Amino acid sequence: MARGTAHIGKDSYQTEIEVGGHALVGDEPERNGGRDAGPAPYDFVLAGLGSCTAITLRMYADRKQWPLDTVDVGLHLSSGDDGVMQIKRTLSFTGTLDAEQKKRLAEIAEKTPVTLTLKAGLAIATTII
């Protein structure tokens, strides 16, 4: 379904990442000892969720031929009062959508592949090669 690699050397926390044929750089902010040369790991989690949400809503609106011009997805990762991590997601649409169409898009956002994966949890099997 998807493949990637990550490589880090001894030079701070800058990490060379390859995912789906795309080269990315990850790092930690300076306050955590990095050089802020790229997004931090949780930033990539938010990027995946935001991208999946926007793409899925665009696909859905296109298929329905709805007058959706743009989708903006806001994401905020934080710990709740109980210490459990949570993501707050906001959706903003431009176009001449009616209230029912906006409501349906919000429902679809709850069913995007990455949303469902994050909500369900994900098994990780680690091996040494």
Salt bridges, closest charged atoms under 4 A:
ASP11 OD1 - ARG35 NH2 2.97
ASP62 OD1 - ARG58 NE 3.13
GLU107 OE1 - ARG104 NH1 3.08
GLU110 OE2 - ARG89 NH2 3.24
GLU110 OE1 - LYS119 NZ 2.26
